[in-house]
Amino acid sequence: MNEANIEYRVRGPIKILLQLNRHCKSIAAAARIISAKNFEERADRELHLSYVNLAAP
């Protein structure tokens, strides 16, 4: 097996791993955005409930 053949055989799996790595980073970024959004919505609900409880006689 010559050097060019080895490089060709190695390049494919490396490209796949790099693509998977980019995909995982994208998923992680999306998850952080979703988590932050969910946190904001929960905080808004908690704040609303606090106001409602303060206003109750």
C-alpha positions as CSV (number, residue, x, y, z in Angstrom):
1,M,0.0,0.0,0.0
2,N,1.6,3.3,-1.1
3,E,1.6,6.6,0.8
4,A,-1.1,8.2,-1.4
5,N,-3.4,5.2,-0.8
6,I,-3.0,5.4,2.9
7,E,-3.7,9.2,2.9
8,Y,-6.8,8.6,0.8
9,R,-8.1,5.9,3.3
10,V,-7.4,8.1,6.3
11,R,-8.8,11.3,4.9
12,G,-12.4,10.0,4.6
13,P,-12.9,9.0,8.3
14,I,-11.2,12.2,9.4
15,K,-13.6,14.3,7.3
16,I,-16.5,12.4,8.7
17,L,-15.3,13.0,12.3
18,L,-14.9,16.7,11.6
19,Q,-18.4,16.9,10.2
20,L,-19.8,15.0,13.2
21,N,-17.9,17.4,15.5
22,R,-19.4,20.5,13.8
23,H,-22.8,18.9,13.9
24,C,-22.5,18.2,17.6
25,K,-21.4,21.8,18.3
26,S,-24.4,23.0,16.4
27,I,-26.7,20.8,18.4
28,A,-25.1,22.0,21.7
29,A,-25.5,25.6,20.7
30,A,-29.2,25.0,19.8
31,A,-29.7,23.3,23.1
32,R,-28.2,26.2,25.0
33,I,-30.5,28.6,23.2
34,I,-33.5,26.5,23.9
35,S,-32.5,26.1,27.6
36,A,-32.0,29.9,27.9
37,K,-35.4,30.5,26.4
38,N,-37.1,28.0,28.7
39,F,-35.4,29.6,31.7
40,E,-36.7,33.0,30.6
41,E,-40.2,31.7,30.2
42,R,-40.1,30.0,33.7
43,A,-38.7,33.2,35.2
44,D,-41.5,35.2,33.6
45,R,-44.1,32.8,35.0
46,E,-42.5,32.9,38.5
47,L,-42.5,36.7,38.4
48,H,-46.1,36.8,37.3
49,L,-47.1,34.4,40.1
50,S,-45.3,36.6,42.6
51,Y,-47.2,39.6,41.5
52,V,-50.5,37.6,41.6
53,N,-49.7,36.4,45.2
54,L,-48.8,39.9,46.3
55,A,-52.1,41.3,44.8
56,A,-54.2,38.6,46.5
57,P,-55.9,39.8,49.7
